[in-house]
Amino acid sequence: MEFVFEAGKLLFEDRAGGSPFSVYSYLPYGNTQSPGHNWSFGVAAGEKLQYDIPLSLHNNNMYHFALFGPNGFFRELRGQINDNGLYINCRYGADLAKGKRNIVLEISNNSGAEKHIIIKDNAYCQKDIIRKLPSRGKILVSLNTEKNKGWYDFSVHDKSSSTFLRKYAGRVENGKDSISDPAMG
């Protein structure tokens, strides 16, 4: 599984800092039988780091990772090693420099079957988003985070798979003062 970590400079330009990231495996990895293998990374401002974690070293044909970064950044990836052909790229929207805070999901279906994608809000009482994704097709879904002051927490599910999960949480930075995560109470 390829992980891509990036510390952007679009918003803060020369004032941008690098970013630490950690990846944690909930399942046993490699020749160890205990869960909890972790990887730590540092990415310089304006740089991108790609790292491949071979899924063949997982037991029971399953993987389950958590990724952590600054500003509440969290990702969870779970599924079967020979997964269902879904690829999701989660990125900040193109209007970030204008102060807009949205998330764009680019979802590709590399399988030979139509998929039914469910996007569930986990914290901010938004309605589920359900989309059909044709075989070998691609869709873009934009999620507005303005009501939550840039904070987001949602999951992507494939209706045909009980194991596939992608969870995304954090805050879209726009350079303006904000508040703590409203879901914290």
HELIX and SHEET records of a PDB file:
HELIX    1   1 GLU A   13  ARG A   15  5                                   3    
HELIX    2   2 LEU A   55  LEU A   57  5                                   3    
HELIX    3   3 LEU A   96  LYS A   98  5                                   3    
HELIX    4   4 GLU A  146  ASN A  148  5                                   3    
HELIX    5   5 PRO A  182  MET A  184  5                                   3    
SHEET    1   A 2 GLU A   2  GLU A   6  0                                        
SHEET    2   A 2 LYS A  48  ASP A  52 -1                                        
SHEET    1   B 8 ASN A  38  VAL A  43  0                                        
SHEET    2   B 8 SER A  19  SER A  25 -1                                        
SHEET    3   B 8 MET A  62  PHE A  68 -1                                        
SHEET    4   B 8 PHE A  74  GLN A  80 -1                                        
SHEET    5   B 8 LEU A 165  ARG A 171 -1                                        
SHEET    6   B 8 TRP A 151  ASP A 158 -1                                        
SHEET    7   B 8 LYS A 115  ASP A 121 -1                                        
SHEET    8   B 8 ILE A 129  LEU A 133 -1                                        
SHEET    1   C 3 LEU A  86  TYR A  92  0                                        
SHEET    2   C 3 ASN A 102  ASN A 109 -1                                        
SHEET    3   C 3 LYS A 138  ASN A 144 -1                                        
END                                                                             
